[in-house]
Amino acid sequence: MSSDVATKAFVQSEIVATKAFVKSEIASASASLGAEIASVKSEVASVKSDLASFKAETKVEFRDVKATISEMQVTMRQFDARARNGKLKNPTARIRAVPIFIQGHGAKDPDPSFFPQYADQLYSLRKPQMARDYQILTDLSKFYDIWNEAANTSQSGEEEDKIDPERAVELLEEILGLEEERFTAFRAKAQQLTDQGPPAGEKRDRLVTSLSGGPQPTAAQGSPTVPFSQTPSRAPPRAQFTSDGTPTVPSGGSPTVPFTETPTRVNPERLLTILTPPRPRSTIPDSEAETASS
């Protein structure tokens, strides 16, 4: 019996030792796992923080890119408007408004009700006649940020509340890309053409000169006398004679006689009518056409 008791005691002690060992291992593993979990949580939190920071930076950069693109678009519109305005010659042609760029807003155009539509309207503001003219200059000077340059300066060097119309128009002309010399040349050319009267067509001048043998007559000179032999015409029909020399007489007509060329007065305007291309041939049978021509 003593051996059985010893065996049971040994088994119990082994069980107790095993339980203690298992508990110790479980505790150690639990502590290690907890540390690992805490480390993972810390890394996840760090990743989340980095991701939030990246999103914020990306958002800012994306907003900056959009602002840059918007600014480039406004710059292109400004360049296009100035280029088109710089080609204008007619003072009554419409002026293109030049937009400005506002950060966070994009392109902004001036108020159409306070913007001159034509070059003449802009240059007339050099001598304002009404309060509205001053209002237009004031609004445009503030819109294009040229108020400080266009404002009157007193003798003491301080800027006054009123604007200098001449200086304001000069600055606006530069901003809009206009060239007053082109409008001046256009007016001079128009006045010259008005004084000369309406010019005749170049082709018509050549035609009349070549056919009449001299320069085109004026209204006072009248129409020149041009020999008929110099004017294009159809060949006269040939005369037909019998064996005894008597001309034949078509039915319902008169004897066919040779056509004599006689000088006559021809209006140059008629020369153009004579030279017009003939109409397309009709579908009349040849027999009827010969009868009609004779």
Buried (B, 14 or more C-beta within 10 A) or exposed (E): EEEEEEEEEEEEEEEEEEEEEEEEEEEEEEEEEEEEEEEEEEEEEEEEEEEEEEEEEEEEEEEEEEBEEBBEBBEEBBEEBBEBBEEBBBBEBEBBBBBBBEEEEBBEEBEEEBBBEBBBBBBBBBEBEEEEBBEBBBBBBEBBEBBEBBBEEEEEEEBEEEBBBEBBBBBBBEBBBBBBEBBEEBBEEEEEEEEEEEEEEEEBBEBBEEBBEEEBBEEEEEBBEBEEEEBEEEEEBEEEEEEEEEEEEEEEEEEBEEEEEEEEEBEBEEBBEEEEEEEEEEEEEEEEEEBEEB
